[in-house]
Amino acid sequence: MPHSPLTPIRFIIAILLVAAVSGTALADGGKELFDKHCTSCHSIGGGDGGGPDLKGVGGRRSAEWLVKIITDPGKLTAEKDPAQAELVKKFGFEMPNVGVNRGDAEKIVAFLGGGAAAPAAAPAGAPAAAGGKEAAAPAAGEAPQPAEIVVTKELLATGRDLFTGKQRFAKGGAPCVSCHRFDYPGVYGGALAADLTNLYGKMGETGVRGVLKSLSFPVMKKIYAERPLTDEESAALTALFKDAAARKHAASDPYPAAGLGFFALCLIAVLLFKRRTK
């Protein structure tokens, strides 16, 4: 029995089927890579953290732009890309290069929705969460947000001891104080890496917890690759950073000082008035 010739229509259908299967495989692998490399700063539908919420980003930014910011964010900064500049301005720092290769970046982009056909006109781009119509995010990528950490004396004491090295991390990681400055009572940090005093103020609780969970910044990744923090250690450090942000806010609040000054002026006025009436 002679074989049916491969007509153009059948050929096109075959290509579409292969593309669909390949896209599904890329997205499946992309979720695992996203959880490993991206959740330290980003969520999908959970709001901004250390970086922007990526819900719908595939509909706002081209696939090529997304791959570039994942694999080489510094290049976008050097090129003075307006979307990258907007992100740096909003979050206070450039997204770090976490060592993702192009193949893995393409899988992450497929998981995020594949990228728009052309760059969006809005300057706040991906992974920005501002403006534009959002596409539906993969349901599998949306994880329930953990309960907000309540700062207690016990958590603060544990967090301070872990930060300074007085209490060792369970898996032997180096104490934070070895490299980081942290302006907090009883803590004297190093100067080799970023100042963490306002980490919570910049990233919020979701961002801080994500960073502590993955520690995916290049230098930290090497140090803590086999020594991840436990959930209890992350919670204690997050509480410490949260309290530091609250202290900084209280110190910069002008109202308590203004109130005391007003009270002092009123007291002086009353005393002067009493002297005149005697």
N, C-alpha and C positions, 0 to 999 in steps of 0.2 A: 504493500500500500504506500503510495508516494506521500512524502511529508508535505504539509501545507507550507507555502512560502512565507517568510517572515515579512509581512506587509508593513508599511510605515506606521500604521495605526497600532499594530501589535508591538512594534519596536518601541514606540513612544510609551505605551502602557507598561512595558517591561521596565523601561528606564524609571518611570514614576514609582513603580513598586519597589525597585531597588533603592531609590532615593528615600522613600518613606521608611523602609526598614532601616536604612543607614541612619536616618535622622532620629528614629526611636532609640537606636543603640547609642548614638552620641548623647542624647538627652539622659538616658539611664546612667551612663558613665559620668555625665556631667554633675548629677546630683551628689554622687560620692565625692567628686573633686571639690564641688562647692562647699560641702560640709567640712571638708578637710582644710581648705585654703581660705575660704571667704567668710565663714560665719563668725570669725573673731570680730569683724567690724560691720558686717552687713546682715540684713534680714530680708525676707520676702514677705512683705505685708505686715511686719512687726514694728515699723517705724525706724527712724534714723538711729544709728548707734555711733560707733567710731567712724563709720562711713554712711552713705545714703542708703535708704531702703530701696531695694532693687525690684520691687514689684512693678511690672509693666515696662521695665527698661528695654526689653527686646523690641518694643514698639516705638521707642523714642530715639534709639541710636543704632547706627549701622553695625553689622557683625564685625566688620574690619576695625572699626573704632573700638569696639568692646574688646576684641582680641588684643589690640595694641595697648589699651590701658591695663589689661591683665598682665601681659608679658613684659611691657617696657613703659611704665608710666612716666619715667624720667624723660623719655623722648618726646612725649606730648608736652611736657613742661618746657623743654628746650625749644620746641616748635611754637611756643606761645599759643597753644590751642585754647580758644576761649572757654570751652566747656571745662577743660582741666583747670584753668585759672579760676573759674567760678567755684569749683569743688574745693580747691586749696583755700580760697578765701572763706568759704563757708565752714570748713572743718578744721582749718588751722594748720594743716600739714599735707604733704603730698602722699598719696597712696604708696606704700612700700612695694618694692619688687620682691615678691615672695618666691621667685624661682619657678614659676609655672611655664612650661614650654608651649609652643604654638598649638600642638595637637591637643593637649589637655585644655588649653584656653578655648579652643573651638568646641570642645565637649561642654564646657561650662556655659558658653554662649548659647549653645543649642538648648541646654536645660533652662536658660533664662528666657527663651522664646525665639532665639534665632537671629535677632537683630532686624532693624528696619531696612527697607530697600535702599534708603538714602538717609544721610544724616539729617536729623531734625533741625528746624530753624532755631529752636529755643536754646539760649546759651547755657542753661543749666542742664547739662546732659548727663549721660551715664558715666559712672553709675549714679546720676543725680536723681533726686526724687521730686524735682520741681517741674511743674508745668506739663502740658501735653496730656493726650488721652491715654489712659493706662490699659494695657492688655491684661487679661486674666492671668494670674500667676499659677504655676503648677501647684495643685493642691498638696502634692507630696512634699513640696518645699516649705510649706507653712507649718512651723512647729509652735506649739503653745508656749507662751512666754512664762518664764519662771516668776514666782512671787517676788515682790520687791523685798530687798534685804532690810531688816530692821536693825539699826545700829544699837548695840548693847555694850556695856563695859567689858564683858567677857570677850566679845568679838573683837573689840578694839585692842584689847590686851594681846590677844592671839595674833591679830594682824600686825601689830607693832613688833612683836617678838619674831614673827616670820620675816618681816621686812629687814630687820636689823641682823638677823642670824642668831639671835638669842635662842630661838627655837628652830631646829633644822626642818627643812621640808622632808616629808615622808619618803620621797624617792631620791633625795640627795641633791636636788638642784641648788645652784649658788644663790645666796641671799640677795635681795634686790639692792641693798645698800652698797654692794660691791661696785656698782656702776652708776646708780641713779641718785640724783639729788631729790630730797623730799623735805619740804619745810613743814615740820610737825614737831610738837613737843616731845623731846626724848629721842629724836631721830636725827642723825647726822649722816647724810649720804655722800656718794662719790660724785665725780664730775665727768665720767667717761661716756655717759649716755644721757638721754633726755631727762629733763626735770619732770617728775611725776606729781608735783604738788597739785596741779590743776587738771590732772588726767580725767577725773570724774566730771569736772565742769565742762570739759571739751567733748567727751564721749558719751556721757550718761551711763546709767547702770548697765544697759544692754551691751553697750560697746566695751565697757571695762570687763564685764564678765566674759565676753567673747574673746577679748585679747588674752586674758588669763587662761582661758580654756585651751586655746590653740598655740599661743606664743609663737606666731608664725612670722614675726619679723626676722630678717636674715640671720643676725647674730644670735638672737635668742633661740631661734629654731635649732641652731647647732648645739647650743648649750643644754637645752631642755628636750631634745629629741627623744631621749630615752628616760626622761625624768619629768613627766607631766605633773602638774599640781593636782591635788585631790579636790573634790567639790568643796570640802570643808575649808581647805586652805584658800581657795578662790573666794569663797564667801567672806572669810575673815579679812583678806586683803581689800576686797571691794568695800567692805564696811569702813576700813581705814581710809581709803581714798574718798569715800563719800563724806566722812566726817571732816577730812581736810578741806574739801570743797565748801562745806557748810561753815567752817571756821573762817575761811577766806572771805566768804560772802558777808559774814557778820562783821568782820574787821573793816570791810570796805563800805558798809552801810552807814551813811552820814546821819541818819535820823537819831540814833541813840546819843551821839555827841551833840547834835543840834538841840535835842531835848534837854540835856544837862546844861548847856549854855543858856538856854532860855530860862530854865529854873534859877540859875545863878543870877541872871539879870533881874528877875522878879524879886529875889531875896534881897539884892542890893537896893532896889527901888523901895521896898518896904522899910528897910533899915533907915534909909535917908529920909523917908516920909515921917517915921517915928521921931527922928532927931529934930526935925523942923517943928513938929507939933508939941514938943516938950517946952 
